[in-house]
């Protein structure tokens, strides 16, 4: 079985709170024994359960930030 351990190394931001108290969060997470990456996903209040998410390297997150800053919202 694959190593599915994780450690939230840094809570960067809570984006929103949904039903049941789950939060959409941007965190820096180390999956298994790998280096931490930026991770955007829903988490249960105790951080024991999670939804599907997206994981970004620092370079990918910088690129996304540039693209978002260019949007007219």
Secondary structure, 3 states (H helix, E strand, C coil): CCCCCEEEEEEEEEEEECHHHCEEEEEEEEECCCCCEEEEEEECCCCCCEEEEEEECHHHHHHHHHHHHCCCC
